[in-house]
């Protein structure tokens, strides 16, 4: 689009769409990771491993706030 010298507003609109698509994918990956973590510690986790997973999940959530 840039090489074609398209209108700036069109380029910005496309960039916004790409950002939104990436955010949607990130949230999906994050959701699956959290669910896998919860399932893992619920089935096989010690108190220490549960705390480690909780810390990991909280760190991820803070990054995606």
N, C-alpha and C positions, 0 to 999 in steps of 0.2 A: 504494500500500500504506500509505503514511504517512497520507494523507488518510482512508483507510478504517480507520485506527487498528488495523492488523494487529499481531499479536504481534511483539515486537522480535526474537526469535530467527528468525522467518520472514523479516523484513526483512534481517537480517544474512546469512542464508543466501543470499538472492537477490543481495545485494551481492557476496558472495564469488564466486558463479557469474558475475556480470558481469565482475568483475576477472579471473577465469580465462579467460573468453572473449576479453577484450581482450588479455590476455597472449599467448594463442594466435595471434591475428591479428597482433600486433606481431612475434612470432617468425617468422611466415610471410613478412611483408613484409621483415623483416631478411634472412632466408635468400635471398629472390629478389634483393634488392639486392646482397648479397655475391656471389652467383653471376653476376649481370650485370657487376659490377665486375671479377671475375676473368676472365670471358670477354673483356671489352673490352680489358683490359691484355694479356692473353695474345695477342690477335690484332693489336692496333694500338698497343700501348703502348711508350713509351720507358722507360728506367730511371727517369727522373724521374716520369713519370706512374704507373708501378708503385708507386713509393714514396709518392706522394700518395694513391693508392687504398688502399694498405696502412695509411697513417696514418688515413684516413677510416674504414676498417673497424675498426681497433683502437679508435678513439674511440667508435664505435657499440657495440662489444662491451663496453667499459668501462661505458657507460651502462646496458646491459641485464644487468649482472652481478647 
